[in-house]
């Protein structure tokens, strides 16, 4: 069995195609199929690594160190597909490869063209993932909206694959918007046009997922079926859910998975959805609540810390607890008149996430000091760990100018400095310390208690590290180095002494958290915050 499911979008962007693709993946896994996921991004960047969070939201990192679109994070949360560099395809990668082949003379004097050379390269990349013998189904999400100039070669490759593999082996799912105008009347015309646009390219969708705020009536679904040549059973009402994790259940309720299996001529299997029901129950009907402050840059951008927000929610699921997230722009804390007691009133945990650039750094240091002195559970991730060390060196070791050389090149106390291998890097793209590395955790630490094992593997994305030359001094002043690289060279985690719960990690645990398997560090952080909330 080798099946391809293409997910495209019509009418406008931001319809939640990524959640739709992920939810179909979750449903197929719930029925016992092995699923793979591919995201196509029609931009010219080779990867998302060089894009600003303002442009693109979070950069997601895979084990093998690819810097990808944040939709891969959704795939990782909804499915257990092993994601790597090959799961993310961009126009930049495709053209780079074709041009390299042309320079190497691989095209034997032929004229190199979008069709067939670019489209062949696209098909090859999709099939490379889909033809893995362990994979039953591959869901391919095409970013952007049908009609965009950039996505034309990808849609053409998709059309060719459907034609070559046959309709039973490659199917099309189109996600569109069904808006309500101010009178409340629901409009199907944009969907009719969006489907027509796809049909003009030569793709007849097998299923439609209609995004709307309220569930759509059967009558309306029938009408859309009639206009679009999509069977009525394949017209699904993808209404707004209480949580994104309810979407697989909403599709299941309308038998989307059974319909798709029938279209692909695959025998249906029992669906095991208990895990998802428990997740939705924990989020929508929590037994208690806890309030977490996240202090950083880009706080007004919903997508810049996507995996952090989700991992916090997952931590809550472990206790059937709801999470209230208070986003605090760290620059606010830099004002000498800022009243920290008022800002952190009723906060049960403080998290400082990853980040780059100088703005707001002093505010993050204030937040770390507040957490340390007031015994508030603290979780520092990547930059958040570096901040923890800078603050400790200033307050406890008495090094007033302690800093990271990222922010102050001439400090006398460079407690965080450039990784050795970074000193010779000239290019920006793909050159950080990226991807999964093993670390060894120390007995008796919070981090060891969370993981319960000595050897862990987590994903990284950074250029700076805690300066190993000051390690002895930090330890002499009781800052606990709680994890290092296997060779003992790099500091991967630290903790404050005499504090209820603090963990700083140089890696990004948020990338590996799932609602159905909350990450141990997020789980323990929320556990510590819940203990504080009960006091
Ligand atoms: N800017 C810091 C570094 O490059 C932290 C990176 C991060 O938080 N991802 O080391």
Boltz pocket constraint, residues with backbone or C-beta under 6 A from the ligand:
constraints:
  - pocket:
      binder: B
      contacts: [[A, 353], [A, 354], [A, 355], [A, 356], [A, 357], [A, 381], [A, 382], [A, 383], [A, 384], [A, 406], [A, 461], [A, 462], [A, 463], [A, 464], [A, 465]]
      max_distance: 6.0
